Amino acid sequence: MKKYFLIIALSLCTSTVFAQLTKENDFGITALKFEVRGDFDCLNQHDSTWSGFTGKYLNFIMKGDLNEHFYYAYRQRLNKVNSINNFFDATDYLYLGWRITKNISWTAGKEVVAMGGIEYDLAPIDVYFASLSWGLSCYQFGTNLQFTTNDGNHTFTLQFTNSPFGEHLYNGMYNYSLHWRGNFKHFGPVCSVNMYEYCKGAFLNVIALGTTFNFGPVDGHVDFFNRTSEQHDHFAGDDISFVGQIGLNLMANRLHLFLKATYDVNEMDLGTEPSTYAYNVYVLPGTDMRAYGGGVEFFPIRGKNDIRVHAFFAVNDTKGADMLYQGNVGLTWRLNFIDK
């Protein structure tokens, strides 16, 4: 625990030093910030209730350009205590990028696994309750090759990383992903085709389709995931997830109301034979789970998201289990030492 607090203290000191130095020399830093979220949770299931205050996230973020060709990005999750023995366990991403041409770039380091879907695409600090699809181990060491169109509205990524289902570093299992991020007038699609090796030579194949939408004060997103492998009977429909959210912005975007629903189902039948081979997927065979709820976000500072107050209520309806009810209120605040 002492080591944990030491890491936080050193990070705070480092940020303070950086903030002072950058008054005269910014060292290419375009973003340097801390962000913190704390919640009060209350959960009820089958006449049992649990509640309490908890710190959800404490993040350190730094991004920048070394020169016109090389850039970097770094985010550290400081609240992950179990990362003390392996500091990189709590590193969300840390990579170096090379702008080879105007359109082509390459990155190497710890990357975000390139899966489509908007819920998955959001930073964890901005997700209140989620589908099981969100539970993928989404930060892995590897490399990306990216192509961006001349207008900057479309980026295609070819990714090769360690598998998110690998239990140790040198297991020889990998992820292969093809990812597209687009930008249209009212829609922002984020889609992918993925092959996650969950046992040597066996792959979980995922088609992930998602898009944001925005029509004046109304916003939201819709996601669909189809998963299959050689263990599934059918290519489509056995193992799927849906996510939908719609929101309304009021008071010059300072107040945001939203409704959200998720559905995860995996109809694959394991039969009577126990199989660790099949349990390496993140939506387990036999899963049938729905979650739905709504909430509110309020931003006290006009035109900025440095402070956010939120509240939501959600219901988890899992087949074969009692309903789980969750009420939550929380506060997020960001210290932007540098934000260019």
N, C-alpha and C positions, 0 to 999 in steps of 0.2 A: 504493500500500500504506500510506503514511503517513496518507493521508486515511481509510483503512479503520480503522486503529487509533485515529485521532482520534475517529471517530464512536463507537466502543465506549467510549473513555475519557469522552467527554462524556455518553454515556448512563448510564454508571456513576455519574458525579458527580451527574447530574440525579436519579437514583434515590436517592442518599444524601441529597441536599437535601430531596427530597420526603419521605423517611422521617423526617427530623428535623422538618420543618414540620408533618407530620401528627400529631405528638404533641399539638399544640394545636388544629390546624384541619385536617380531613381533605379539604377542598375537594371533597367529594362522591365522593372516590375509594373504590371498593369493592374493587378489586384492583390491586395494583402488585407486579410480580414479574419476576425473571429466571429463565429455564430453560435448561439446557445439557445436551447429550447428546454423548458421545464414544464411538466404537466401535473395536474391532479387527476387521478384515475379512480373511477368507481365501477366495479364489475359485479354482476349478480348472475348466479346460475343455480337453479334448483334450491332456492331458499338460502343459499350461501352468498355472502357479500364480502368483497375485498376492496379496500380503498387506501389511498395514500398519495403523497407527493413524491415525484421522481424526476431526476434529470434525464432527459431523453438523448440529447445530443450536445456535444461540445467539439466544434470543428475548427481547425486551422486551415486556411486556404491561401495559396500563393500562385499566381500566374504571371507570365511575362514573356518578353522577347529578348534573346541574347543579342541578336542582330536581325537584319531583314530576312535571313534564311532559317534561323534556329529559334525555337520557342519551347516553353516548358509549362507544366501544370502540376500542382501538388495539393492534395487534401488529406489531412490527417484527422482521424477520429480519436480525440484525446480521452473520451470517456470509456473506451474499451479496455477494462482492467486486465483481461486475459491476454492482452497483447504485449505484456511487459517482457516475456521471454523471447518473443519474436515481434519486434517493433513494426515490421511490415504487415503483420496481421491487421493492424488498425489503420493502415494506409489505404485509403479508398483508391486513389490513383496518384501516380508519380511517373511521369513520362517526359521524354525529350522528343521534340518534333523537328522535322527538317522540311522546309518548303522547297521542294526540288524544282518546281516550276510554279507559275501562277495558279495552275489547276491541280497539280499533283503534290501530295505531301506524304510523309512517312513518319510514324511514331514508334517508339520502343520504350518499354518499361512496364509498370503496373497499369493496366488498362481497365476501363469499364467494358464488361462483356457486351458485345454489340447485338443486343436483342431489341426488336421493335416493341411498340406499345408505349403509350404515354404515361400510364401509371408507373411502369418500370423506368421510364426515362426521367422522371422527377427525382430531385435530390431527396434522400430519405427524410430530411428535416421538414419537408413539405408534404409528407404523406401522413394522414391521420389514421385511417384503417384501410386495409389492402386485401387484395385477392391472394391466393396461394402462389400465383404466378410471380408475384413480387418477391417471393422468398428465395429466388435463385441466388447462389453464391456469386455475386456479380462483379467482383474485382479480382482480376487474374493477371499474372505476368505474361507478356507476349508482345505482339507487334501488329500494327495497322498500316494499310496502304489505302490512301484516300484520293478520290477525284472529285473536284468541285467544279461546277459549270461556270462559265464566264460571268453570268449574272449573279452568282453566289447563292442561288435559290435551291440548288440540289447538290447534295453530297453523297457519294457512294463509297462505302468502306468495305474492304476485304480484310478480314481479321483472322489471325492465328494465335491462340493463347493456350495455356494450360486449361484442362477441363474444369468447369465449376464443380464437378462431382468427384474430383480427385481428393483422396484423403491425405496424401502426402506429396511432397514437391516432385520427387523423381519417379512417378508411377507410370510415365510414358503414355498418359491419356490426354487428349487435346480437344480443343474446340475450334471449329471452322465456321465462320459466319460471313454472310453477305448482307449488308445493311444499307438502307436508303433513307435519307432525311430530306424532306421537301418543304417548300414554302410557296403556298398559293394565297390568293387574296383573302379567303375566309377559312382555309384549311391548312394544317401543318402535319402531313403524314410522316410517321416514323415506322418503317416496316423492315422485316428481315426474314432470312432463311438461315437456320442454324443447325449444326450437327454437333451435339455434345456427347462425347464418349463417356459412358457411365460404367462400362466394364470393358476390359481390353478387347477391342475389335467390335464392340456393340455400341450403337449410337442412339440417343434420343434425338429425333428430328423434329424441329419446331418451325412452324410458320407463324410469325407474329405480325399482326396488322393493327395499326393504331393511327388515330389522327386527332388533333385538336380541332376545334371549330370556334369561330368568333363572329357573331352578328350583332354589332352595336354593344349594348350592355350585357348580352347573353353570351356565355362562353361554356366550354366543357370539353370532354374528350370521350372517345369510344375505342375500345380495344377488343381484339379477338385473337385467341391463341389456339392452334391445333398442334397436338403432340402425337407422335407415333414412333414405333420401333418394331423390330422383328417379332417382339412379343405380342404386339397388338393384332387383333383379328382384321381390322380395317385401317385404311390409310387416313380416313377422316371421320370425326364424330365420336370416337370412343373416349378420347382424352382431350377435353377442351376447356377453355376459360373465356368468360366475357367480363368486361368492365365498362361501366358507363357512368359519367358524371355530367351534370348540367348545373350551371351557376348563373347568378344575376349580380351585376356590379351596380352599386348605388353610391350616392354621395361622392361623385367624382372619383370613383374607384377606391374609395376608402373603406367601403363596406361590401363584403362579398358573401352572398348566401349560396349554399350548394346542397344538392341531393346526389347521392352516390349509391350504386348497387354493383355487386360482384357475384359471379357464379363460377364455381370450379367443379368439374366432374371427371372422374376417371372410371369408366365402366369395365375396365379389364378385370377379369376374375382370376385370382391367384389359386383358386381351388383349395385343396387341403394341404398342399405341399408348401412348407415354409420356403421362402426364397429371398435371400439377401440380394440376389442378382437383380430382382425387380424393385427392391426398395431403395435403390439409388436415385430414383426420380423424385422431384420435389412436390408433385401432386400424386399421392400414393394411390395404388389400385384400390378401388372400392370407395374413393372419396366422392361425396355429394354434398357440397357446402354452398350456402347462399349467405351473403352479408349485405345489409342495406342500412342506410341512415342518412343523416343530414347535419348540417352545421353552419357556422358563421365565422367569418374572419373580419377583424377590424384593424385598420392601420391608422394610428393616431396622428402620425406626421404626414401632412399632405404631400403627395407626389413621391413618397419614399416608402420602402418596405423595411426600414431599419428596425422598427418595432411592430410586432403583430400579436394581437390577442385573438385566440380562437376558442371555440366551444363546439362539441358535436355529441350526437347520440347515435349509437349503432347497435344493430342486432346481428348476431351470428347464429344462423340456423343450419346446423350440421345433421345430416341424416344419422339416426341412431344415438343422438345425444340431446340433452336438454338445451334449450335456447340460452345463449349467453348475451347479456345486455351490458353495454358499456356507455358510461357517461364520462366526458372528459372536458376539462378546460385547461388552457395553457398559454404560455407567454414565450415568444421568440424575439431575440434581439441580436443585432449585428453591429460589430465594431468595424467600420470600413476605414482602415488606416490609409489605404490607397484604393481608388476605384476610378479607373480611366476608361 
